[in-house]
Amino acid sequence: MGFKSIVESFAVNYAHNSIQKSLYNEFNIDILTTTYNKTPREGKKYMLYAHVPFCHTFCPYCSFHKYHYEQELAKIYFENLREEMRQVKDAGFNFGSLYVGGGTTLINEAELEKTLRLAKKLFDIEDISAESDPNHISPESLRRFDGLIDRLSVGVQSFDDDTLKRVGRFEKFGSSKEVRARLEKALNFLPVISLDLIFNLPNQTKEQLVNDIKISKSIAPQQITLYPLMKSDLTRENIARSLGVSNVDNEREFYEIIVDEFSRGGYHQSNAWAFSNQSSVDMRDEYVGSNHEYVGVGSGAFSFLDGELVINAFNLLDYGRKIKERTSPVIAKCGFSKKERLKYIFLTELFDGAVDILKYNENNRANIHKDLFVELNLLKLVNAIYEENGCIKPTFFGRYICVVLMRDFYAGMDKVRAIFKDDAKIKRSKNLHIMSEDTEVDYERAIIQPRAAM
């Protein structure tokens, strides 16, 4: 191993250990016994995040908060979600962007359409992003959301049929050939279709990775995103059970292949792991890069407000009851030190391509060269960043460092989900009811077994 490789290996390990230490030290969840009301601050810009926690089946690498889909319960949930939006409006919030995540966000198209139309009526929403699986991208479905959804992210994960079979997606969504045909028909119904893949799966070969990229580029969506596999205590066992265990970590090598493959053929790198075609140069893949403050609505939704992670009730019954009673659905929060907030914002902006030094200092009341003196100098020492025209920019190696840090950050959020995993399990009680807008549904009839963060 040469000196450069040794230095880069040290830097990657340091970055990994640094964010693990930050997450371990900073994620001190405060379970609230008093009411926490989300309130806006004058002059601040916020994004709205809405969570749809329903799926028909679960993928082994997914740890997001979710329940098995049941139509009546989902209808009630969407009603509560819209009511929470109204309450957020009454609190004084306004939003220019909406991101709908899940779960499978298009799992009940009629209810989602009502929710998006209400959001645009309540707020000054200019763009809406949502997620989908390959079963909800027919031309008929997408026409329904023309003028509503601006960017639809479709989770394909792989075009390798053997991999799809092992993770249970072949039976659910069809073969690679069938999924490809659906994607090709889905283009041009919405402004942006983003195709999502996962790389560095256990035992994935270079040939499989390159084939995934070539098929994706041949479909020619506006954006293609390749996420590194994110393992945590909540997903590790399920991943090993379905995909096996590999003693070789190809993440760095595969990332080099990805960047090299996308350096040819009409796509440019829009952030550390997303690639956009030339007609979509302003697209962003991760909303946290452009929106440091956001309000989450829905069961298990996270908000980030005034340096605090704010957490909605995970349990569907608790969430619904709080919304119907017009009490805050927030059950916990976690505060971060100023230094950790500055590091987080720096990471997300560098991940997105550049940190404008003047804006960073003004927006955060900071002096980046002083407050992040150690971090900046270490990154410069390993040739991960450079300064140009008042901006801090990542080198190729710096982009990979961002991939490592963002991957660890998202995996680290599973620590929060794990705390509330048991809370999300609905406990049977003959006295519990869920109140919809115009009907009362007995709990025993609407019961659904949740599997939050399998």
ZIDA-V337225 format. One record per residue. SS is DSSP state (h for helix, s for strand, l for the rest). PHI is phi as a letter, one per 40 degrees, with the letter a starting at -180 (999 if undefined). OMEGA is omega in whole degrees, 0 to 359 (999 if undefined). Layout:
{{SS | PHI | OMEGA} {SS | PHI | OMEGA}}
//
This chain:
{{l | 999 | 181} {l | c | 183} {h | c | 180} {h | d | 180} {h | c | 179} {h | c | 180} {h | c | 181} {h | c | 178} {h | c | 177} {h | c | 182} {h | c | 179} {h | c | 179} {h | c | 179} {h | c | 179} {h | c | 180} {h | c | 182} {h | c | 181} {h | c | 182} {h | c | 175} {h | c | 179} {h | c | 180} {h | c | 180} {h | c | 181} {h | c | 184} {h | c | 190} {h | c | 183} {l | c | 175} {l | b | 187} {l | c | 178} {s | b | 177} {s | c | 190} {l | c | 172} {l | b | 176} {l | b | 183} {l | c | 175} {l | b | 178} {l | b | 177} {l | c | 180} {l | b | 181} {l | c | 173} {l | b | 182} {l | d | 177} {l | g | 180} {l | c | 179} {l | b | 183} {l | b | 170} {s | b | 178} {s | b | 175} {s | b | 178} {s | b | 184} {s | b | 176} {s | b | 191} {l | c | 182} {s | b | 174} {s | a | 175} {l | c | 175} {l | b | 185} {l | b | 177} {l | c | 188} {l | c | 183} {l | c | 183} {l | c | 180} {l | b | 185} {l | c | 181} {l | c | 185} {l | a | 178} {s | b | 170} {s | c | 185} {l | c | 171} {l | b | 194} {h | d | 184} {h | c | 179} {h | c | 178} {h | c | 179} {h | c | 178} {h | c | 180} {h | c | 180} {h | c | 177} {h | c | 178} {h | c | 178} {h | c | 179} {h | c | 178} {h | c | 177} {h | c | 176} {h | d | 179} {h | c | 180} {h | c | 176} {h | c | 176} {h | c | 180} {h | c | 180} {l | c | 176} {l | h | 180} {l | c | 169} {l | b | 184} {l | b | 175} {l | b | 182} {s | b | 176} {s | b | 174} {s | b | 179} {s | b | 182} {s | b | 183} {s | a | 20} {l | f | 176} {l | b | 191} {l | c | 181} {l | c | 187} {l | c | 173} {l | b | 190} {h | c | 181} {h | c | 181} {h | c | 178} {h | c | 179} {h | d | 177} {h | d | 183} {h | c | 180} {h | c | 179} {h | c | 177} {h | c | 180} {h | d | 181} {h | c | 177} {h | c | 184} {h | c | 190} {l | b | 179} {l | c | 183} {l | c | 178} {l | b | 179} {s | a | 180} {s | b | 174} {s | b | 178} {s | a | 181} {s | b | 179} {s | a | 168} {s | b | 184} {h | c | 181} {h | c | 184} {h | b | 183} {l | b | 176} {l | c | 177} {h | d | 180} {h | c | 179} {h | c | 185} {h | c | 177} {h | c | 181} {h | c | 185} {l | b | 175} {l | c | 183} {l | g | 178} {l | b | 181} {l | c | 180} {l | c | 181} {s | b | 179} {s | b | 180} {s | c | 184} {s | b | 182} {s | c | 177} {s | c | 177} {s | g | 178} {l | a | 173} {l | b | 178} {l | c | 186} {h | c | 180} {h | c | 177} {h | c | 179} {h | c | 179} {h | c | 184} {h | c | 180} {l | c | 175} {l | g | 182} {h | c | 181} {h | c | 180} {h | c | 184} {h | c | 187} {h | b | 181} {l | h | 182} {l | c | 176} {h | d | 180} {h | c | 180} {h | c | 179} {h | c | 179} {h | d | 180} {h | c | 178} {h | c | 180} {h | c | 180} {h | c | 178} {h | c | 184} {h | c | 184} {l | c | 173} {l | g | 174} {l | c | 176} {l | b | 182} {l | d | 183} {s | b | 168} {s | b | 178} {s | b | 182} {s | b | 185} {s | b | 177} {s | b | 175} {s | b | 175} {s | b | 184} {l | g | 171} {l | c | 179} {l | d | 177} {l | g | 174} {l | c | 180} {l | c | 176} {h | c | 181} {h | c | 178} {h | c | 178} {h | c | 181} {h | c | 178} {h | c | 176} {h | d | 182} {h | c | 182} {h | c | 178} {h | c | 180} {h | d | 181} {h | c | 179} {h | c | 176} {h | c | 176} {l | g | 171} {l | c | 180} {l | c | 181} {s | a | 175} {s | b | 181} {s | b | 177} {s | b | 180} {s | c | 171} {s | c | 177} {l | d | 182} {l | b | 181} {l | b | 174} {l | a | 179} {l | c | 181} {l | c | 185} {l | b | 189} {h | d | 183} {h | c | 180} {h | c | 178} {h | c | 180} {h | c | 182} {h | c | 185} {h | c | 186} {h | b | 181} {l | g | 181} {l | b | 178} {l | b | 178} {l | c | 181} {l | b | 177} {l | b | 183} {l | c | 188} {h | d | 182} {h | c | 180} {h | c | 180} {h | c | 178} {h | c | 177} {h | c | 178} {h | c | 181} {h | d | 182} {h | c | 179} {h | c | 180} {h | c | 182} {h | c | 175} {l | c | 179} {l | b | 169} {l | h | 168} {l | g | 177} {s | b | 174} {s | b | 183} {s | c | 182} {s | c | 166} {s | a | 190} {l | c | 180} {l | b | 179} {s | b | 182} {s | b | 185} {s | b | 176} {s | c | 190} {h | c | 180} {h | c | 185} {h | b | 190} {l | c | 184} {l | c | 183} {l | c | 175} {l | b | 186} {l | c | 183} {l | b | 184} {h | c | 182} {h | c | 181} {h | c | 182} {h | b | 183} {l | b | 182} {l | c | 177} {l | b | 180} {s | a | 180} {s | b | 178} {s | b | 174} {s | b | 181} {l | h | 180} {l | c | 177} {l | g | 182} {l | c | 176} {s | c | 168} {s | b | 172} {s | b | 187} {s | b | 175} {l | f | 177} {l | g | 180} {s | b | 170} {s | c | 185} {s | b | 193} {s | b | 175} {s | c | 177} {l | d | 178} {l | c | 182} {l | c | 184} {h | c | 180} {h | c | 178} {h | c | 180} {h | c | 181} {h | c | 180} {h | c | 180} {h | c | 180} {h | c | 180} {h | c | 179} {l | c | 180} {l | f | 172} {l | b | 184} {l | c | 178} {l | c | 182} {s | c | 181} {s | b | 183} {s | a | 175} {s | a | 181} {s | a | 180} {s | c | 179} {l | b | 177} {l | c | 179} {h | d | 181} {h | c | 180} {h | c | 177} {h | c | 180} {h | c | 178} {h | c | 180} {h | c | 180} {h | c | 177} {h | d | 180} {h | d | 185} {h | c | 179} {h | c | 176} {h | c | 176} {h | d | 180} {l | c | 173} {l | h | 182} {s | a | 174} {s | b | 176} {s | c | 189} {h | c | 182} {h | c | 180} {h | c | 179} {h | d | 181} {h | c | 181} {h | c | 184} {h | c | 185} {h | b | 182} {l | f | 188} {l | b | 167} {l | b | 191} {h | d | 182} {h | c | 178} {h | c | 186} {h | c | 180} {l | b | 185} {h | d | 182} {h | c | 183} {h | c | 182} {h | c | 182} {h | c | 175} {h | c | 179} {h | c | 177} {h | c | 182} {h | c | 181} {l | c | 178} {l | f | 178} {l | c | 180} {s | b | 172} {s | a | 179} {s | b | 182} {s | a | 177} {l | f | 177} {l | g | 180} {s | b | 170} {s | c | 185} {s | b | 178} {s | c | 166} {l | c | 175} {h | d | 180} {h | c | 177} {h | c | 177} {h | c | 179} {h | c | 175} {h | d | 178} {h | c | 177} {h | c | 180} {h | c | 182} {h | c | 181} {h | c | 176} {h | d | 180} {h | c | 179} {h | c | 181} {h | c | 177} {h | c | 179} {h | c | 178} {l | c | 176} {h | c | 176} {h | c | 178} {h | c | 181} {h | c | 181} {h | c | 181} {h | c | 186} {l | b | 181} {l | c | 180} {l | c | 179} {l | c | 182} {l | c | 180} {l | c | 181} {l | c | 179} {l | c | 183} {l | c | 175} {l | a | 184} {l | c | 182} {l | c | 185} {l | c | 175} {s | b | 173} {s | b | 182} {s | c | 174} {l | c | 183} {l | c | 184} {l | b | 180} {l | a | 177} {s | b | 183} {s | b | 181} {s | c | 183} {h | d | 184} {h | c | 180} {h | c | 184} {h | c | 186} {l | d | 177} {l | a | 182} {l | c | 180} {s | c | 173} {l | b | 181} {l | c | 174} {l | f | 178} {l | c | 999}}
//
